[in-house]
Amino acid sequence: MIVHDSPMVKVIYFAIGLIKKTIMIKNGLCVAILGVSISLLTFNASFASGFVLKEKVSDYKEGVVAKVIAAEDVITIKVVVGEMRFDKAKFAVKAGTTVKIVVDNPDFMQHNFLLLKPGTLEKVGNAADALAGMANGAELQYVPKIPEVLASTPLLNQGEKFELTVKVPATPGDYPFVCTFPGHWRMMHGIMTVTE
């Protein structure tokens, strides 16, 4: 249901008013103002609905939209250079909280970070292996499009960091995390333990 005095609706009405007024102006100026109005409309509508573009990795090609949530905890996970492993094999978080996972890749190889449903490491790993043999696997960041993947980063090049904000599941348990770059998942994984 749309609330007529919500910020998003006000922005839409404002943009429509600008568009109506600019129709009377010469075509070139009209197009410029229309472009600005649409840009403002898109930005304000996304802001009002609580969404912004991720902008932590400059070359993240997918333009994925992430919900803006204040993190209650920050976990930093770093790739160990030349060892195909993360510097943390385990970490614990409280059920239902929001955490920011900062993934730092100082390694010369590309790596990503996927958070998975409990007990699904092998299934996701096998799906990632299948992606490695596909022509568009790299374009998909080697992230399988299956429900067992709860959250993921793009592939990170050497020296890149990515901040992944995650709403921790309400169900306690051991949630695997893994890198699914081809050949990595069997060694490069760990556990996020969700506690009550």
BASE-316170 format. One record per residue: residue in three letters; x, y, z of N, C-alpha, C in turn. Coordinates in Angstrom, 1 decimal. Layout:
(pt ALA,(X,Y,Z),(X,Y,Z),(X,Y,Z))
...
***
This chain:
(pt MET,(0.8,-1.2,0.0),(0.0,0.0,0.0),(0.9,1.2,0.0))
(pt ILE,(0.6,2.2,-0.8),(1.4,3.5,-0.9),(0.7,4.5,0.0))
(pt VAL,(1.5,5.1,0.9),(1.1,6.2,1.7),(1.4,7.5,1.0))
(pt HIS,(0.3,8.3,0.8),(0.5,9.4,-0.1),(1.3,10.6,0.4))
(pt ASP,(1.6,10.6,1.7),(2.5,11.6,2.3),(3.9,11.0,2.6))
(pt SER,(4.2,9.8,2.1),(5.5,9.2,2.3),(6.6,10.0,1.5))
(pt PRO,(7.9,10.0,1.9),(8.9,10.7,1.2),(9.0,10.3,-0.2))
(pt MET,(8.8,9.0,-0.5),(9.0,8.6,-1.9),(7.9,9.2,-2.8))
(pt VAL,(6.7,9.2,-2.3),(5.5,9.7,-3.1),(5.7,11.2,-3.3))
(pt LYS,(6.2,11.9,-2.3),(6.4,13.4,-2.4),(7.5,13.7,-3.5))
(pt VAL,(8.5,12.8,-3.5),(9.6,13.0,-4.5),(9.0,12.8,-5.9))
(pt ILE,(8.2,11.8,-6.0),(7.5,11.5,-7.3),(6.7,12.6,-7.8))
(pt TYR,(5.8,13.2,-6.9),(5.0,14.3,-7.3),(5.9,15.5,-7.6))
(pt PHE,(6.9,15.7,-6.9),(7.8,16.9,-7.2),(8.4,16.7,-8.6))
(pt ALA,(8.9,15.5,-8.9),(9.5,15.2,-10.2),(8.5,15.4,-11.3))
(pt ILE,(7.3,14.9,-11.1),(6.2,15.1,-12.1),(6.0,16.6,-12.4))
(pt GLY,(5.9,17.4,-11.3),(5.7,18.8,-11.4),(6.8,19.4,-12.2))
(pt LEU,(8.1,19.0,-12.0),(9.2,19.6,-12.8),(9.1,19.2,-14.2))
(pt ILE,(8.7,18.0,-14.5),(8.6,17.5,-15.9),(7.5,18.3,-16.6))
(pt LYS,(6.4,18.6,-15.9),(5.3,19.3,-16.5),(5.8,20.7,-16.9))
(pt LYS,(6.5,21.4,-15.9),(7.0,22.7,-16.2),(8.0,22.8,-17.3))
(pt THR,(8.8,21.8,-17.4),(9.9,21.8,-18.4),(9.4,21.5,-19.8))
(pt ILE,(8.2,21.0,-20.0),(7.7,20.8,-21.3),(7.6,22.1,-22.1))
(pt MET,(7.4,23.2,-21.3),(7.2,24.5,-22.0),(8.6,25.1,-22.4))
(pt ILE,(9.7,24.5,-21.9),(11.0,25.1,-22.2),(11.5,24.4,-23.4))
(pt LYS,(12.5,25.1,-24.0),(13.1,24.5,-25.3),(13.6,23.1,-25.0))
(pt ASN,(13.6,22.3,-26.1),(13.9,20.9,-26.0),(15.2,20.5,-25.3))
(pt GLY,(16.3,21.2,-25.6),(17.6,20.8,-25.0),(17.6,21.0,-23.5))
(pt LEU,(17.1,22.1,-23.0),(17.0,22.3,-21.6),(16.0,21.4,-21.0))
(pt CYS,(14.9,21.1,-21.6),(13.9,20.2,-21.2),(14.5,18.8,-20.9))
(pt VAL,(15.3,18.3,-21.8),(15.9,17.0,-21.7),(16.9,17.0,-20.5))
(pt ALA,(17.7,18.1,-20.4),(18.6,18.1,-19.3),(17.9,18.1,-17.9))
(pt ILE,(16.9,18.9,-17.8),(16.1,19.0,-16.5),(15.4,17.7,-16.3))
(pt LEU,(14.9,17.1,-17.3),(14.2,15.8,-17.2),(15.2,14.7,-16.7))
(pt GLY,(16.5,14.7,-17.2),(17.5,13.8,-16.8),(17.8,14.0,-15.3))
(pt VAL,(18.0,15.2,-14.9),(18.3,15.5,-13.5),(17.1,15.1,-12.6))
(pt SER,(15.9,15.3,-13.0),(14.7,15.0,-12.2),(14.6,13.5,-12.1))
(pt ILE,(14.9,12.7,-13.1),(14.8,11.3,-13.0),(15.9,10.8,-12.1))
(pt SER,(17.2,11.4,-12.2),(18.2,10.9,-11.3),(17.9,11.2,-9.9))
(pt LEU,(17.4,12.4,-9.6),(16.9,12.7,-8.2),(15.8,11.8,-7.8))
(pt LEU,(14.9,11.5,-8.6),(13.8,10.6,-8.3),(14.3,9.2,-8.0))
(pt THR,(15.2,8.7,-8.8),(15.8,7.4,-8.5),(16.5,7.3,-7.2))
(pt PHE,(17.4,8.3,-7.0),(18.1,8.4,-5.7),(17.2,8.5,-4.5))
(pt ASN,(16.3,9.4,-4.6),(15.4,9.6,-3.4),(14.5,8.5,-3.2))
(pt ALA,(14.0,7.9,-4.2),(13.1,6.7,-4.1),(13.9,5.6,-3.4))
(pt SER,(15.1,5.4,-3.9),(15.9,4.3,-3.3),(16.3,4.6,-1.9))
(pt PHE,(16.5,5.9,-1.6),(16.9,6.3,-0.2),(15.6,6.1,0.7))
(pt ALA,(14.5,6.5,0.2),(13.3,6.4,1.0),(12.9,5.0,1.3))
(pt SER,(13.2,4.1,0.4),(12.8,2.7,0.6),(13.9,1.9,1.4))
(pt GLY,(15.0,2.6,1.7),(16.0,1.9,2.6),(17.1,1.2,1.8))
(pt PHE,(17.2,1.5,0.5),(18.2,0.8,-0.3),(19.2,1.8,-0.9))
(pt VAL,(20.5,1.3,-1.0),(21.5,2.1,-1.7),(22.4,1.1,-2.5))
(pt LEU,(23.1,1.6,-3.4),(24.1,0.8,-4.2),(25.3,0.5,-3.3))
(pt LYS,(25.8,-0.7,-3.4),(27.0,-1.1,-2.7),(28.1,-0.3,-3.5))
(pt GLU,(29.1,0.3,-2.7),(30.1,1.0,-3.4),(31.5,0.9,-2.7))
(pt LYS,(31.7,-0.3,-2.2),(33.0,-0.6,-1.5),(34.0,-1.1,-2.5))
(pt VAL,(33.6,-1.7,-3.6),(34.6,-2.2,-4.6),(34.3,-1.5,-5.8))
(pt SER,(35.2,-0.7,-6.3),(35.0,0.2,-7.4),(34.6,-0.5,-8.7))
(pt ASP,(35.1,-1.8,-8.9),(34.8,-2.5,-10.1),(33.7,-3.6,-10.0))
(pt TYR,(32.8,-3.4,-9.0),(31.8,-4.4,-8.8),(30.8,-4.2,-9.9))
(pt LYS,(30.8,-5.1,-10.9),(30.1,-4.9,-12.1),(28.6,-5.2,-12.1))
(pt GLU,(28.1,-5.9,-11.1),(26.7,-6.3,-11.1),(25.8,-5.1,-10.6))
(pt GLY,(26.3,-4.1,-9.9),(25.5,-3.1,-9.4),(24.4,-3.6,-8.5))
(pt VAL,(24.8,-4.5,-7.6),(23.8,-5.1,-6.7),(23.3,-4.1,-5.7))
(pt VAL,(22.1,-4.2,-5.3),(21.5,-3.3,-4.3),(21.5,-4.0,-2.9))
(pt ALA,(21.9,-3.3,-1.9),(21.9,-3.9,-0.6),(21.2,-3.0,0.4))
(pt LYS,(20.5,-3.6,1.3),(19.7,-2.9,2.3),(20.6,-2.1,3.3))
(pt VAL,(20.3,-0.9,3.6),(21.2,-0.2,4.5),(20.7,-0.5,6.0))
(pt ILE,(21.6,-1.1,6.7),(21.3,-1.5,8.1),(22.5,-1.2,8.9))
(pt ALA,(22.3,-0.6,10.1),(23.4,-0.3,11.0),(23.9,-1.6,11.6))
(pt ALA,(25.2,-1.9,11.5),(25.8,-3.1,12.0),(26.0,-3.0,13.5))
(pt GLU,(25.7,-4.1,14.2),(26.0,-4.2,15.7),(27.3,-4.7,16.0))
(pt ASP,(28.0,-5.4,15.0),(29.3,-5.9,15.2),(30.1,-5.9,13.9))
(pt VAL,(31.4,-5.8,13.9),(32.2,-5.8,12.7),(33.2,-6.9,12.9))
(pt ILE,(33.2,-7.8,11.9),(34.2,-8.9,11.8),(35.0,-8.7,10.6))
(pt THR,(36.4,-8.7,10.8),(37.3,-8.6,9.7),(37.9,-9.9,9.4))
(pt ILE,(37.8,-10.3,8.1),(38.4,-11.6,7.7),(39.4,-11.3,6.5))
(pt LYS,(40.6,-11.7,6.7),(41.7,-11.4,5.8),(42.1,-12.7,5.1))
(pt VAL,(42.4,-12.6,3.8),(43.0,-13.8,3.1),(44.5,-13.8,3.5))
(pt VAL,(44.9,-15.1,3.8),(46.3,-15.2,4.1),(47.1,-15.4,2.8))
(pt VAL,(48.1,-14.5,2.5),(48.8,-14.5,1.3),(49.5,-15.8,1.0))
(pt GLY,(49.2,-16.4,-0.2),(49.9,-17.6,-0.7),(49.5,-18.9,0.0))
(pt GLU,(48.5,-18.8,0.9),(48.1,-20.1,1.6),(46.7,-20.6,1.3))
(pt MET,(45.9,-19.9,0.5),(44.6,-20.3,0.1),(43.7,-20.6,1.4))
(pt ARG,(43.7,-19.7,2.3),(42.9,-19.8,3.5),(42.6,-18.4,4.1))
(pt PHE,(41.5,-18.3,4.9),(41.2,-17.1,5.6),(42.0,-17.1,6.9))
(pt ASP,(42.2,-15.9,7.5),(42.9,-15.8,8.7),(42.0,-16.2,9.9))
(pt LYS,(40.7,-16.4,9.7),(39.8,-16.9,10.7),(39.2,-18.2,10.2))
(pt ALA,(39.3,-19.2,11.0),(38.6,-20.4,10.7),(37.2,-20.5,11.3))
(pt LYS,(37.0,-19.7,12.4),(35.7,-19.6,13.1),(35.5,-18.2,13.7))
(pt PHE,(34.2,-17.8,13.7),(33.9,-16.7,14.5),(32.4,-16.9,14.9))
(pt ALA,(32.0,-16.2,16.0),(30.7,-16.4,16.5),(29.9,-15.0,16.5))
(pt VAL,(28.6,-15.1,16.2),(27.7,-13.9,16.2),(26.4,-14.3,16.9))
(pt LYS,(25.7,-13.3,17.4),(24.4,-13.6,18.0),(23.3,-13.6,17.0))
(pt ALA,(22.4,-14.6,17.2),(21.2,-14.8,16.3),(20.4,-13.5,16.3))
(pt GLY,(20.0,-13.1,15.1),(19.1,-12.0,14.9),(19.8,-10.6,14.8))
(pt THR,(21.1,-10.6,15.1),(21.8,-9.3,15.0),(22.2,-9.0,13.6))
(pt THR,(22.8,-7.8,13.4),(23.3,-7.4,12.1),(24.8,-7.2,12.3))
(pt VAL,(25.5,-7.9,11.4),(27.0,-7.8,11.4),(27.5,-7.3,10.1))
(pt LYS,(28.6,-6.6,10.2),(29.4,-6.2,9.0),(30.6,-7.1,8.9))
(pt ILE,(30.7,-7.8,7.8),(31.9,-8.7,7.6),(32.7,-7.9,6.5))
(pt VAL,(33.9,-7.6,7.0),(34.9,-6.9,6.1),(35.9,-7.9,5.6))
(pt VAL,(35.8,-8.2,4.3),(36.7,-9.2,3.6),(37.8,-8.4,3.0))
(pt ASP,(39.1,-8.7,3.4),(40.3,-8.1,2.9),(41.1,-9.1,2.1))
(pt ASN,(41.5,-8.7,0.9),(42.3,-9.6,0.0),(43.6,-9.0,-0.3))
(pt PRO,(44.7,-9.3,0.5),(46.0,-8.8,0.1),(46.7,-9.8,-0.8))
(pt ASP,(46.1,-11.0,-1.1),(46.7,-12.0,-1.9),(46.8,-11.6,-3.4))
(pt PHE,(47.7,-12.3,-4.1),(47.9,-12.0,-5.6),(46.8,-12.7,-6.4))
(pt MET,(46.0,-13.6,-5.8),(44.9,-14.3,-6.5),(43.6,-13.6,-6.2))
(pt GLN,(42.6,-13.8,-7.0),(41.2,-13.3,-6.7),(40.6,-14.3,-5.7))
(pt HIS,(39.7,-13.7,-4.9),(39.0,-14.5,-3.9),(37.6,-13.8,-3.7))
(pt ASN,(36.6,-14.6,-3.3),(35.3,-14.1,-2.9),(35.0,-14.7,-1.5))
(pt PHE,(33.8,-14.4,-1.0),(33.4,-14.8,0.3),(31.9,-15.1,0.2))
(pt LEU,(31.5,-16.3,0.5),(30.1,-16.7,0.5),(29.7,-17.2,1.9))
(pt LEU,(28.6,-16.8,2.4),(28.0,-17.3,3.6),(26.9,-18.3,3.2))
(pt LEU,(26.9,-19.5,3.8),(26.0,-20.5,3.4),(25.1,-21.0,4.5))
(pt LYS,(24.0,-21.7,4.1),(23.2,-22.4,5.1),(23.9,-23.6,5.7))
(pt PRO,(23.6,-24.0,6.9),(24.3,-25.1,7.6),(24.3,-26.4,6.7))
(pt GLY,(25.4,-27.1,6.7),(25.5,-28.4,6.1),(25.5,-28.3,4.6))
(pt THR,(25.8,-27.2,4.0),(25.7,-27.1,2.5),(27.0,-26.8,1.8))
(pt LEU,(28.1,-26.9,2.5),(29.4,-26.5,1.9),(29.7,-27.4,0.7))
(pt GLU,(29.5,-28.7,0.8),(29.8,-29.5,-0.4),(28.9,-29.3,-1.6))
(pt LYS,(27.6,-29.1,-1.3),(26.6,-28.8,-2.4),(27.0,-27.5,-3.1))
(pt VAL,(27.3,-26.4,-2.3),(27.7,-25.1,-2.9),(29.0,-25.3,-3.7))
(pt GLY,(30.0,-26.0,-3.0),(31.3,-26.2,-3.7),(31.2,-26.9,-5.0))
(pt ASN,(30.3,-27.9,-5.1),(30.1,-28.6,-6.3),(29.5,-27.7,-7.4))
(pt ALA,(28.5,-26.9,-6.9),(27.9,-26.0,-7.9),(28.9,-24.9,-8.4))
(pt ALA,(29.8,-24.5,-7.5),(30.9,-23.6,-7.9),(31.8,-24.2,-8.9))
(pt ASP,(32.1,-25.5,-8.7),(33.0,-26.3,-9.7),(32.3,-26.3,-11.0))
(pt ALA,(31.0,-26.5,-11.1),(30.3,-26.5,-12.3),(30.3,-25.1,-13.0))
(pt LEU,(30.3,-24.0,-12.2),(30.4,-22.7,-12.8),(31.8,-22.5,-13.4))
(pt ALA,(32.8,-23.1,-12.8),(34.2,-22.9,-13.3),(34.3,-23.4,-14.8))
(pt GLY,(33.5,-24.4,-15.1),(33.5,-24.9,-16.5),(32.6,-24.2,-17.5))
(pt MET,(31.9,-23.2,-17.0),(31.0,-22.4,-17.9),(31.7,-21.2,-18.4))
(pt ALA,(31.3,-20.8,-19.6),(31.9,-19.6,-20.2),(31.6,-18.3,-19.4))
(pt ASN,(30.5,-18.2,-18.7),(30.2,-17.0,-17.9),(30.4,-17.2,-16.4))
(pt GLY,(31.2,-18.2,-16.0),(31.5,-18.4,-14.6),(32.1,-17.2,-13.9))
(pt ALA,(33.1,-16.6,-14.6),(33.8,-15.4,-14.0),(32.8,-14.2,-13.9))
(pt GLU,(32.0,-14.1,-15.0),(31.0,-13.0,-15.0),(30.1,-13.2,-13.8))
(pt LEU,(29.8,-14.4,-13.4),(28.9,-14.7,-12.3),(29.6,-14.6,-10.9))
(pt GLN,(30.9,-14.3,-11.0),(31.7,-14.2,-9.8),(32.0,-15.5,-9.1))
(pt TYR,(31.7,-16.6,-9.8),(31.7,-18.0,-9.3),(30.8,-18.2,-8.1))
(pt VAL,(29.7,-17.4,-8.1),(28.7,-17.6,-7.0),(27.5,-18.3,-7.6))
(pt PRO,(27.3,-19.5,-7.1),(26.1,-20.3,-7.6),(24.8,-19.6,-7.2))
(pt LYS,(23.9,-19.5,-8.1),(22.6,-18.9,-7.9),(21.6,-20.0,-7.3))
(pt ILE,(21.9,-20.4,-6.1),(21.1,-21.4,-5.4),(20.7,-20.9,-4.0))
(pt PRO,(19.6,-21.4,-3.4),(19.2,-20.8,-2.1),(20.1,-21.1,-0.9))
(pt GLU,(21.0,-22.0,-1.1),(21.9,-22.3,0.0),(22.9,-21.2,0.2))
(pt VAL,(23.1,-20.3,-0.7),(24.0,-19.1,-0.6),(23.2,-18.0,0.1))
(pt LEU,(23.6,-17.6,1.3),(22.8,-16.6,2.0),(23.3,-15.2,1.7))
(pt ALA,(24.6,-15.1,1.4),(25.2,-13.7,1.1),(26.6,-14.0,0.4))
(pt SER,(27.0,-13.0,-0.4),(28.3,-13.2,-1.1),(28.9,-11.8,-1.4))
(pt THR,(30.2,-11.8,-1.7),(30.9,-10.7,-2.2),(31.2,-11.0,-3.6))
(pt PRO,(31.6,-9.9,-4.4),(32.1,-10.2,-5.7),(33.6,-10.7,-5.6))
(pt LEU,(34.2,-11.1,-6.7),(35.6,-11.5,-6.7),(36.4,-10.2,-6.3))
(pt LEU,(37.3,-10.4,-5.4),(38.2,-9.3,-5.0),(39.6,-9.5,-5.5))
(pt ASN,(40.1,-8.5,-6.2),(41.5,-8.5,-6.6),(42.4,-8.2,-5.5))
(pt GLN,(43.7,-8.3,-5.8),(44.7,-8.0,-4.7),(44.6,-6.6,-4.3))
(pt GLY,(44.5,-6.4,-2.9),(44.5,-5.1,-2.3),(43.0,-4.6,-2.1))
(pt GLU,(42.0,-5.3,-2.6),(40.7,-4.9,-2.4),(40.0,-5.4,-1.1))
(pt LYS,(39.1,-4.6,-0.6),(38.3,-4.9,0.6),(36.8,-4.8,0.2))
(pt PHE,(36.0,-5.6,0.8),(34.5,-5.5,0.6),(33.8,-5.6,1.9))
(pt GLU,(32.9,-4.7,2.2),(32.1,-4.7,3.4),(30.7,-5.3,3.1))
(pt LEU,(30.4,-6.5,3.7),(29.2,-7.2,3.5),(28.4,-7.1,4.8))
(pt THR,(27.2,-6.4,4.7),(26.4,-6.3,5.9),(25.3,-7.4,5.8))
(pt VAL,(25.3,-8.2,6.9),(24.5,-9.4,7.0),(23.5,-9.4,8.2))
(pt LYS,(22.3,-9.7,7.9),(21.3,-10.0,9.0),(21.5,-11.4,9.4))
(pt VAL,(22.0,-11.6,10.6),(22.3,-13.0,11.1),(21.0,-13.8,11.2))
(pt PRO,(21.0,-15.0,10.7),(19.8,-15.8,10.9),(19.4,-16.0,12.3))
(pt ALA,(18.1,-16.2,12.5),(17.5,-16.3,13.8),(17.8,-17.7,14.4))
(pt THR,(18.1,-18.7,13.6),(18.3,-20.1,14.0),(19.8,-20.3,14.3))
(pt PRO,(20.1,-20.7,15.6),(21.4,-21.0,16.0),(22.0,-22.1,15.2))
(pt GLY,(23.3,-22.2,15.0),(23.9,-23.3,14.3),(25.2,-22.9,13.7))
(pt ASP,(25.8,-23.8,12.9),(27.1,-23.5,12.2),(26.9,-23.2,10.8))
(pt TYR,(27.2,-22.0,10.4),(27.0,-21.6,9.0),(28.3,-21.5,8.3))
(pt PRO,(28.6,-22.3,7.3),(29.9,-22.2,6.6),(30.1,-20.9,5.9))
(pt PHE,(31.3,-20.5,5.8),(31.7,-19.5,4.8),(32.8,-20.0,4.0))
(pt VAL,(33.0,-19.6,2.7),(33.8,-20.2,1.8),(34.2,-19.3,0.6))
(pt CYS,(35.4,-19.5,0.0),(35.7,-18.9,-1.2),(35.4,-19.9,-2.3))
(pt THR,(34.7,-19.4,-3.4),(34.4,-20.4,-4.5),(35.1,-20.1,-5.8))
(pt PHE,(36.2,-19.3,-5.7),(37.0,-19.2,-6.9),(37.5,-20.6,-7.3))
(pt PRO,(37.5,-21.0,-8.6),(37.8,-22.3,-9.0),(39.0,-23.0,-8.2))
(pt GLY,(38.7,-24.1,-7.6),(39.7,-24.9,-6.9),(39.9,-24.5,-5.5))
(pt HIS,(39.3,-23.5,-4.9),(39.6,-23.0,-3.6),(38.7,-23.6,-2.5))
(pt TRP,(37.4,-23.9,-2.8),(36.5,-24.2,-1.7),(36.8,-25.4,-0.8))
(pt ARG,(37.6,-26.3,-1.3),(37.9,-27.5,-0.5),(38.9,-27.1,0.7))
(pt MET,(39.6,-26.0,0.5),(40.6,-25.6,1.5),(40.2,-24.3,2.2))
(pt MET,(39.6,-23.4,1.5),(39.4,-22.1,1.9),(38.0,-21.9,2.4))
(pt HIS,(37.8,-22.3,3.7),(36.4,-22.2,4.3),(36.5,-22.2,5.8))
(pt GLY,(35.4,-21.8,6.4),(35.4,-21.7,7.9),(33.9,-21.8,8.3))
(pt ILE,(33.7,-21.5,9.6),(32.4,-21.6,10.2),(32.0,-20.3,10.9))
(pt MET,(30.8,-19.7,10.6),(30.2,-18.7,11.4),(29.2,-19.4,12.4))
(pt THR,(29.5,-19.4,13.7),(28.6,-20.0,14.6),(27.6,-19.0,15.1))
(pt VAL,(26.4,-19.3,14.9),(25.3,-18.4,15.4),(24.8,-18.9,16.7))
(pt THR,(24.9,-18.0,17.7),(24.5,-18.4,19.1),(23.2,-17.7,19.5))
(pt GLU,(22.6,-18.2,20.5),(21.3,-17.6,21.0),(21.5,-16.3,21.7))
***
